[in-house]
């Protein structure tokens, strides 16, 4: 802004104050770039931490399930297959163990007669498909992992993952009461 | 009156000390010629001061303009350096976390597959063992190696010798292979079937 009350020879010596508009724009652009990059970095860190926690929980559940299932099948003498249940009997005196599958949850119940003595759950990610299979004296638990990126044009039941895990346990002295698949 | 005028002008100007002192040295009694000489000198001095001041102002402005032109470059360089440092710190860290997660998953699933193979070996024998399809679908560059474990003569093992199952993961060139092993003791499996095989590594 020119100060017209000054004599002409002094107008050129007036010190400019403030910042030009495109400097403001450049400051704004650089600061927004810095903040955006910082946000992306924090988001990447939190996402990696979240994925790490999910994988750790999944592996921990898998190991716990495997250990308990192998321990139960090692003491089993007879196997009863029902719709979604597998009942492992180890003798007349000891309570039997019932493994049941419901969606993405595997439940283990110690049953004495009709009364459940204790129970524990193994929760997997939503969308995980679980089923028990009995063949050749092998009790196999198939775990089909939930897909990471489900297709948008498919329903939740149509999601198919190619990655699976199988837990194979051998019950040498077992006699299946009902052969077939329990899904 | 003239003396008063000259005194006033002298007091207004800041750097006219020598003319004022000359004026006072001669007792304040100046004639017209002397007064005009002194006054002309003062005017010249004032012009000189103005020119010096204007030069200083123009020098200041040019310095400010130079610094303003350079400040944007400095800011951009600082921002670039900051972004580079942040990226250089974060990208390897996130990549390392990802690799660690993959390694943990591989170790867990390998242990699971070794336990499955041990169960199958206890039922069918170690000759027919091969990696499961679900495992080879995940890790295609893995191989299974079945070896007999040599037992010391001081501790003879009755029955078939123990078997070591090793899953070898071929890594890219320059890195050592990743091996996970499990030793199956058939004698122990026969006597007590509820004892899980013990992991050797």
Boltz contact constraints between the chains, C-beta under 6 A:
constraints:
  - contact:
      token1: [A, 13]
      token2: [B, 57]
      max_distance: 6.0
  - contact:
      token1: [A, 30]
      token2: [B, 79]
      max_distance: 6.0
  - contact:
      token1: [A, 37]
      token2: [B, 83]
      max_distance: 6.0
  - contact:
      token1: [A, 41]
      token2: [B, 90]
      max_distance: 6.0
  - contact:
      token1: [A, 44]
      token2: [B, 94]
      max_distance: 6.0
  - contact:
      token1: [A, 48]
      token2: [B, 94]
      max_distance: 6.0
  - contact:
      token1: [A, 48]
      token2: [B, 97]
      max_distance: 6.0
  - contact:
      token1: [A, 52]
      token2: [B, 101]
      max_distance: 6.0
  - contact:
      token1: [A, 55]
      token2: [B, 101]
      max_distance: 6.0
  - contact:
      token1: [A, 59]
      token2: [B, 108]
      max_distance: 6.0
  - contact:
      token1: [A, 74]
      token2: [B, 193]
      max_distance: 6.0
  - contact:
      token1: [A, 74]
      token2: [B, 194]
      max_distance: 6.0
  - contact:
      token1: [A, 75]
      token2: [B, 194]
      max_distance: 6.0
  - contact:
      token1: [A, 164]
      token2: [B, 134]
      max_distance: 6.0
  - contact:
      token1: [A, 166]
      token2: [B, 134]
      max_distance: 6.0
  - contact:
      token1: [A, 168]
      token2: [B, 116]
      max_distance: 6.0
  - contact:
      token1: [A, 168]
      token2: [B, 119]
      max_distance: 6.0
  - contact:
      token1: [A, 169]
      token2: [B, 119]
      max_distance: 6.0
  - contact:
      token1: [A, 170]
      token2: [B, 119]
      max_distance: 6.0
  - contact:
      token1: [A, 170]
      token2: [B, 123]
      max_distance: 6.0
